[in-house]
Structure formats: structure tokens, C-alpha cells
Amino acid sequence: MATTVFTLNLRQIIYALSNALDLVGVTNIHHGKRVAYMSHLVATNLNWSNSELDQLFQASILHDCGVSQTNVHAKLTQLQWEEESNHCEIGAELLKKSIYFNHLSEVIKYHHTHWDVLKI
């Protein structure tokens, strides 16, 4: 039996996942892409390295991967995310299971945590 070898393009996988997330959040298309763009601009101005920028891009574009219901996503887009932060934990657990994205799970888990609450 022949073995099939696939070459994965991680960037294309991330874009595909982002497009799937856009289908969930019909009220706010391209949310992840906009967050990725804005965070990249900020980090570039802070002189982050290319490696850090790439990690930030990945986390930004996938940050709402734990959103599973359109009504939850609608609340998030209206900045009513305080009661819906369990999507952060859901997303973190989802990414933790992936060999390609497990390094993002902690960032995703805390992406709605107020900065002054985090113990870094």
C-alpha cells in the first residue's frame, strides 16, 4: 500500500480556519483578520521580532476559535464579552489538542482577561 505524503501550509490552514470562524460570526465578518492586522501594526511599532509577529498573527486570527454559537459571537462583537469568556477556555482546549497550534493555547485562554488581573 502506497503512503501519501501531504505538505501542509500552516498559513493557509490558519486562513481556512479564520474563514470558517467568519461563517459563525455572520454579524462581524473578518473579525479575526482585522484583529490580526491591528495587533501586527501595534507590535511592529513596538519592534517585535519576525518570530514574535508570526506568533501574534496566528493567535490574533484564531483568538475566537472557541466561539461555537452565533448568539455568543454577536455578544462579543457588541463588546458584551464579560459573561461569555468561556469561549476563551474552549478555544484554548481546542488548540491545546493540535500539534500545530498548541503553543497558542495559553494566549487564547487569556485573550479577554484584563491586563491588570494577569500575574505575569
Secondary structure, DSSP 8 states (H G I E B T S, - for coil): ---------HHHHHHHHHHHHHHH-TTSTTHHHHHHHHHHHHHHHTT--HHHHHHHHHHHHHTTTT---HHHHHHHHTT--GGGTHHHHHHHHHHHT-TTTGGGHHHHHTTTS-TTT---
